[in-house]
Amino acid sequence: MVETDLINRLISGDERAFKIVVDRNAAMIFRVIMNFGVSREDAEDLSQEVFLDAFRNIRKFRNDAEISTWLYRIAINKSINFVKKNKNSKHAKSRLDDIKAFDNNWPVESSEEHFVTNEQKTLLYNSIEKLSENQRIAFTLNKLDELSYKEISEIMNISVSAVESLIHRAKSTLQNILLDSFK
């Protein structure tokens, strides 16, 4: 279905169109939220909130981006707000077990992933959590969700050069963290 037709059907209140949007984007939204280190339960709740907010506010959607980009932005904003609101609670603690459990369900993208041990994944996820918020968002959108710099710039509402800079600094920071962990 063409994106503009889908949006028009959403605006008119078509529930089947809403189901199509959810089916196309649910896994991606869940993965984005999990990248913020929230529990699996909280990620499921936040994912539902993302789609409900999108459905309620579909008339505010500007057709200058794809609906998936808009959903990413909603998911990121909800995740940031959730983490800030709950930073001193049980929700803010690292949820690596949840992330690893979800990560193990991802399809294997390359043969290299077969050689990555759980300890290495844990070390990597711990290192990613140490990045600044914007670096972590840009890095995970690029490396885990495989989005282009342009798509990330639209989601984060920043320039492509700012995305390039964030990802470059994230890689440099991760390299230093990982090198320090092996000393």
C-alpha positions as MATLAB code, in Angstrom:
seq = 'MVETDLINRLISGDERAFKIVVDRNAAMIFRVIMNFGVSREDAEDLSQEVFLDAFRNIRKFRNDAEISTWLYRIAINKSINFVKKNKNSKHAKSRLDDIKAFDNNWPVESSEEHFVTNEQKTLLYNSIEKLSENQRIAFTLNKLDELSYKEISEIMNISVSAVESLIHRAKSTLQNILLDSFK';
ca = [
       0.000    0.000    0.000;
       1.293    3.458   -0.906;
       2.279    5.588    2.100;
      -0.013    8.515    1.232;
      -3.011    6.196    0.886;
      -2.180    4.619    4.218;
      -1.938    8.024    5.905;
      -5.242    9.146    4.385;
      -6.890    5.960    5.637;
      -5.419    6.537    9.110;
      -6.738   10.104    9.163;
     -10.195    8.812    8.268;
      -9.991    6.399   11.239;
      -9.486    3.151    9.309;
      -8.503    0.523   11.893;
      -7.109   -1.833    9.240;
      -4.685    0.884    8.154;
      -3.630    1.268   11.782;
      -3.014   -2.489   11.977;
      -0.849   -2.309    8.844;
       1.253    0.473   10.381;
       1.649   -1.483   13.618;
       2.548   -4.712   11.786;
       5.153   -2.943    9.639;
       6.794   -1.059   12.490;
       6.243   -2.906   15.793;
       9.538   -4.802   15.882;
      11.530   -1.721   14.945;
       9.836    0.437   17.606;
      10.334   -2.230   20.262;
      14.021   -2.563   19.343;
      14.545    1.222   19.518;
      12.992    1.371   22.970;
      14.997   -1.634   24.195;
      18.156    0.221   23.147;
      17.460    2.631   26.013;
      18.003   -0.159   28.526;
      14.426   -0.367   29.777;
      12.914   -3.664   30.819;
      11.093   -5.834   28.312;
       7.761   -5.111   30.059;
       8.339   -1.369   29.967;
       9.404   -1.560   26.308;
       6.171   -3.379   25.458;
       4.133   -0.718   27.289;
       6.044    2.136   25.675;
       5.639    0.543   22.240;
       1.877    0.518   22.692;
       1.978    4.144   23.824;
       3.947    5.096   20.699;
       1.285    3.655   18.409;
      -1.593    5.103   20.423;
       0.001    8.552   20.353;
       0.617    8.244   16.629;
      -2.964    7.187   15.977;
      -4.346   10.041   18.129;
      -2.091   12.614   16.471;
      -2.073   11.397   12.870;
      -3.543   14.710   11.719;
      -0.359   16.417   12.944;
       1.779   14.197   10.724;
       3.526   16.258    8.060;
       4.110   14.338    4.870;
       7.726   15.534    4.699;
       9.012   12.189    6.036;
       7.949    8.581    6.109;
       5.605    7.447    8.847;
       8.323    5.107   10.168;
      10.586    8.132   10.728;
       7.819    9.852   12.662;
       7.268    6.706   14.752;
      11.010    6.495   15.486;
      10.942   10.078   16.732;
       7.947    9.376   18.977;
       9.624    6.212   20.320;
      12.877    8.012   21.062;
      11.110   10.897   22.805;
       8.982    8.532   24.888;
      12.044    6.485   25.808;
      14.075    9.531   26.797;
      11.214   10.857   28.931;
      10.686    7.455   30.536;
      14.365    7.027   31.408;
      14.613   10.580   32.806;
      11.457   10.145   34.863;
      12.589    6.794   36.254;
      16.346    7.331   36.533;
      16.391    6.690   40.281;
      13.980    3.780   40.198;
      14.272    0.113   39.369;
      13.426    0.952   35.736;
      16.706    2.773   35.197;
      18.974   -0.132   36.064;
      20.702   -1.789   33.142;
      18.497   -4.489   31.658;
      21.147   -6.421   29.777;
      19.404   -9.744   30.303;
      16.299   -8.372   28.577;
      18.377   -6.840   25.798;
      20.381  -10.017   25.281;
      17.232  -12.141   25.260;
      15.721   -9.873   22.638;
      18.998   -9.656   20.721;
      19.212  -13.446   20.518;
      15.870  -13.408   18.696;
      17.199  -11.116   15.971;
      17.991  -12.854   12.724;
      21.703  -13.396   12.266;
      22.898  -10.799    9.800;
      26.421  -12.093    9.227;
      28.641  -15.049    9.982;
      30.714  -12.831   12.295;
      27.865  -12.767   14.800;
      28.331  -16.489   15.388;
      31.683  -15.742   17.004;
      30.487  -13.055   19.393;
      30.156  -14.473   22.887;
      27.631  -13.406   25.468;
      30.447  -11.806   27.483;
      31.433   -9.738   24.492;
      27.837   -8.693   23.931;
      27.485   -7.738   27.581;
      30.693   -5.717   27.421;
      29.506   -3.997   24.250;
      26.050   -3.178   25.661;
      27.618   -1.867   28.891;
      29.945    0.298   26.820;
      27.100    1.644   24.673;
      25.210    2.595   27.832;
      28.156    4.837   28.803;
      27.781    6.976   25.680;
      26.070   10.339   25.895;
      22.368   10.156   25.123;
      22.639   11.639   21.608;
      25.675    9.525   20.747;
      23.900    6.378   21.935;
      20.771    7.202   19.929;
      22.658    7.983   16.713;
      25.000    5.010   17.105;
      22.277    2.442   17.802;
      20.032    3.743   15.026;
      22.929    3.419   12.599;
      24.596    0.215   13.775;
      21.708   -1.792   15.210;
      18.812   -0.529   13.108;
      20.983    0.096   10.029;
      19.508    3.500    9.270;
      21.298    5.963    7.025;
      22.705    9.229    8.362;
      19.939   11.091    6.523;
      17.224    8.978    8.175;
      18.833    9.506   11.571;
      19.031   13.259   10.981;
      15.293   13.324   10.265;
      14.502   11.238   13.349;
      16.722   13.268   15.673;
      15.865   16.562   13.975;
      19.538   17.486   13.460;
      21.784   17.945   10.424;
      23.471   15.052    8.648;
      26.860   16.482    9.619;
      25.769   16.480   13.286;
      24.845   12.786   12.921;
      28.228   12.065   11.356;
      29.922   13.818   14.263;
      27.856   11.966   16.897;
      28.589    8.578   15.359;
      32.284    9.375   14.952;
      32.539   10.446   18.616;
      30.516    7.383   19.705;
      32.904    5.061   17.847;
      35.922    6.819   19.337;
      34.473    6.692   22.850;
      33.522    3.029   22.474;
      36.983    2.196   21.204;
      38.543    3.841   24.282;
      36.127    2.138   26.671;
      36.709   -1.254   25.114;
      40.481   -0.823   25.021;
      40.459    0.160   28.709;
      38.450   -2.932   29.586;
      41.181   -5.189   28.147;
      44.055   -3.579   30.050;
];
